């Protein structure tokens, strides 16, 4: 009985032990699963946050890059706008300064004329007080002995009488023969010019003693006088043995009207002639370097034009501007060192027929025509009418032109 009881006690203890092991095993599994679940939640959440953080950073970087590009575009546009405004302001200031200089030059010229007691024109007061702005003043260089040349010009490309007045009022173009005085002021030569001027009214008299070797001085005096008398965009000098198409000249110049300091002509660079006795000898040849050197680029003397700014500069500085033997070289030298735009327009130096005629037939009307061999139209008195007929632009062209 007691053994049975013992045996029965052993069996109950064994069952209890078995149950405990199963429970422990299930408990371990449950704890493991719970641990896995906890661990999974613990590490998954930071990964999600890290991914979200990276997404925010990347999106922010993209937005920053996008905003940066947009900002750069806006900055570039702003800079270009400011540059444009600054450029416009500089051009406006430059024009204002030029206008003030022109007014100063005109006042100085008028004062000198009064002090010297030598008025440069009978109509000085009337012309100088008018504030009209002209397109161009065309000064035709002439001499006492060139009466027939002047008549040939009047009969062809220079309007006369009422047409001359119409040209000034409607087209803003002033045209005058430019001449000074003889060595004997009031002599027969001067009286002849006065009589001719009374008949035609197309002279600009300068306070200058005429002479071939004084062309440089005459040119300087012409520009100083013209800019004091007329407020124009351009001042032109042409010889009286050259054929000119006025409307074509005006159209060529008006393209450069908005530019300051313009020098227009057929630009060339000839040799400096040191040998005495030859035509165009340069006494100051040594200033241009060694033998065989060439002049700086300058416009040929038959016809050239300068803007108001440069004419004003000449007027203000006329007492200190150096003169060389050759007039065209002299003018070019005055602009060396200045901020001047040289415009090389080959229409200002066409040959006489057939050259200018062929170009006219091709639709390329010449501004000026002459013979290089004669530095003008050879035998211009006899041939000016022929050149005008074959190379002229036609009278209707001038009156229909809009400048």
BELDA-V893995 format. One record per helix or strand of 3 or more residues. SS is the DSSP state (@ for helix, = for strand). FROM is the first residue (numbers start at 1). LEN is the number of residues. If there is no record, write none. Layout:
ss=SS from=FROM len=LEN
ss=SS from=FROM len=LEN
This chain:
ss=@ from=2 len=115
ss=@ from=124 len=6
ss== from=133 len=9
ss=@ from=147 len=8
ss=@ from=162 len=10
ss== from=173 len=9
ss=@ from=188 len=13
ss== from=203 len=7
ss=@ from=212 len=18
ss== from=231 len=9
ss=@ from=246 len=9
ss== from=262 len=7
ss=@ from=285 len=4
ss== from=298 len=10
ss=@ from=308 len=9
ss=@ from=327 len=8
ss== from=341 len=4
ss=@ from=346 len=4
ss=@ from=355 len=7
ss== from=368 len=4
ss=@ from=372 len=3
ss=@ from=380 len=12
ss=@ from=395 len=6
